[in-house]
């Protein structure tokens, strides 16, 4: 049996979405939109969803069918890997500021579960393969130069229903129906990280790596000519901050060296100041 694990390697992976969070790089009128998936555990070994497309609908759209497709590559996702606080990053993209009213997941025919008996059972989705699984959003407002996160909390126990007339002799595959029960948690992400480097002439690249999750997120910026740096829209958590000089020290002066700081805490609605960092 092969269970796809694309979330560590492909577009669902946090590292592959290397978010350049320097304020200078953000486009005017744009916010950042994250979509994440986590799971409330169920009594299965694996639950694999065949997710083909993710769309959102804006409140100011005149056309009721005016869905906007988010940058997401169709993937098979084993949601059982994302429990106990772990989440999968599905989308991380620039998006026009404004209000959202719905998010929709388009599912393909390839969803399945592996039961406790070790057997694979196909999941039939009554509507998810055509009109999609629609989830209403309440007061989801994306603001300019801020990051907004939609966390999709998939409830396995409630979403997978055994057919009442299932016959283990004649219907070995079609044992379960998929009727998704998903709770949407929406929040602004407003954590930050700032400081200075010395010597400023080192002009280092600064990486903030959220090490408190299984698959670390990475955010980056560059210190300016005065040595100052700042990262915006960081999720709460514990970070490892790495500094890599991009210039060489003048002859006769101490060499510029990379530096790594660990255990840096970021809290939502606050900007953590790590002070001055020496690169000599």
Buried (B, 14 or more C-beta within 10 A) or exposed (E): EEBBBBBBEEBBBBEBBEBEBBEEEBEEEBBBBBBBBBBBEBEBBBBBBBBBBBBBBBEEBEEEEEBEEBEBEBBBBBBBBBBEEBBBBBBBBBBBBBBBBBBBBBBBEBBBBBBEEEBBBBBBBEEBBEEBBBBEBEEBBBEEBBBBBBBBBBBBEEBBEEEEEBEEEEEEEBBBBBBBBBEBEBBBBBBBBBBBBEBBBBBBBBBBBBBBBBBBBBBBBBBBEEBEBBBBBBBBBBBBBBBBBEEEBEEEEEEBEEBEBEEBEBEBEEBBEBEEBEBE
